[in-house]
Amino acid sequence: LAHRSYHPYMLNIADIYEFYDIFIIDPSNGNVVYSVFKEVDFATSLESGPYANSNLASLYRELKDSTDPTISAFADYKQYLPSYNAPASFIAKPIVVNGQTVAI
């Protein structure tokens, strides 16, 4: 039900800003809980899964414990296996509610 409500919005954001994909990551375990395009990295763990050494996983580790809602981080271009080894960079920020990071 939530996917049906939010997916069109996220798809529109990706289209407007020309993002290849948008992820939502659970900060407690690194699970990729949402992806616009649902490639092979969707529903994997960035802590212990097959992409734990990726630049996306590095970005997750950098932000997972942050409670600063103004911080953002960037992971430079590196080959990214889930996107057919194409070079990929990532930008992310924690989503903080009542002083607790609830998503990245």
LINQUI-V120774 format. One record per residue. N is the residue number from 1. BURIAL is 1 if it has 16 or more other ideal C-beta (glycine too) atoms within 10 Angstrom, else 0. Layout:
BEGIN
N,BURIAL  N,BURIAL
END
This chain:
BEGIN
1,0  2,0  3,0  4,0  5,0  6,0  7,0  8,0  9,0  10,1  11,0  12,0  13,0  14,0  15,0  16,0  17,0  18,0  19,0  20,0  21,1  22,0  23,1  24,1  25,1  26,1  27,1  28,0  29,0  30,1  31,1  32,1  33,0  34,1  35,1  36,1  37,0  38,0  39,1  40,0  41,1  42,1  43,0  44,1  45,1  46,1  47,0  48,0  49,0  50,0  51,1  52,1  53,0  54,1  55,1  56,1  57,1  58,1  59,1  60,1  61,0  62,1  63,1  64,1  65,0  66,1  67,0  68,0  69,0  70,0  71,0  72,0  73,1  74,0  75,1  76,0  77,0  78,0  79,0  80,1  81,0  82,1  83,0  84,0  85,0  86,0  87,0  88,1  89,0  90,1  91,0  92,1  93,1  94,1  95,0  96,1  97,0  98,0  99,0  100,0  101,1  102,0  103,1  104,1
END
